[in-house]
Amino acid sequence: MITTIVQFALAEPISLGEAAKRFRSSAPKYQKMPGLIRKYYIRSEDGCTAGGVYLWDSRAAAEAVYSGEWRTRVAQLYGAEPVISWFDSPVIVDNAAGGAITAAA
């Protein structure tokens, strides 16, 4: 599994309420997205940075999304180009699922 952290610096700080509004408007695009296991929307406390933390079943699935129109849509919505950091996720503990531990094969 792969985790990506996507961040973009905002031209103007965004309130938590405005961030939630924008995040809700884009959330349906991620439902049932091939290869995406989970997404967390994030906003820095000062409102100057926003983005997401994504858990993917493979790097190929993530790259298929990030190399498409996604970058253009994100840049238009937030006025900034996304910066993507990549991480291997060999083990995951999910306390919401009763403490389930998932290890990559």
C-alpha positions, -999 to 999 in steps of 0.1 A, spaced: 0 0 0 10 36 -6 3 67 13 5 101 -3 4 135 14 -8 162 -10 -3 198 1 -8 232 -16 0 266 -2 -30 289 -5 -28 325 -17 -51 336 11 -58 318 43 -90 298 43 -114 294 73 -122 259 86 -158 265 75 -148 274 39 -124 245 38 -151 221 48 -174 235 22 -149 231 -6 -139 196 7 -175 184 7 -180 197 -28 -151 175 -41 -156 145 -18 -180 126 -42 -153 125 -69 -133 102 -46 -161 78 -37 -154 44 -53 -123 57 -70 -103 27 -82 -74 19 -59 -83 46 -33 -88 30 1 -92 62 22 -88 99 20 -85 125 47 -89 162 38 -64 184 57 -61 221 65 -33 237 86 -44 255 117 -35 289 102 -55 281 71 -25 287 48 -21 251 36 -46 225 26 -45 191 10 -52 155 17 -37 122 30 -45 93 7 -42 56 13 -39 37 -21 -37 0 -28 -8 7 -53 14 35 -66 0 28 -101 -35 36 -89 -24 69 -74 -4 79 -104 -33 73 -127 -53 99 -107 -25 124 -101 -14 124 -137 -48 132 -151 -71 162 -150 -69 160 -112 -40 185 -110 -58 210 -131 -90 207 -110 -71 210 -77 -51 241 -90 -84 257 -101 -102 250 -69 -74 261 -45 -53 284 -67 -21 265 -61 -2 235 -76 -2 204 -54 30 190 -39 29 152 -35 50 132 -10 51 94 -14 53 69 14 52 31 16 26 18 41 36 -17 49 15 -20 81 -17 -2 90 -36 -3 124 -73 6 120 -88 12 155 -121 22 139 -123 -14 126 -116 -29 161 -78 -25 159 -74 -44 127 -39 -47 115 -33 -49 78 2 -58 64 11 -55 28 18 -88 10 
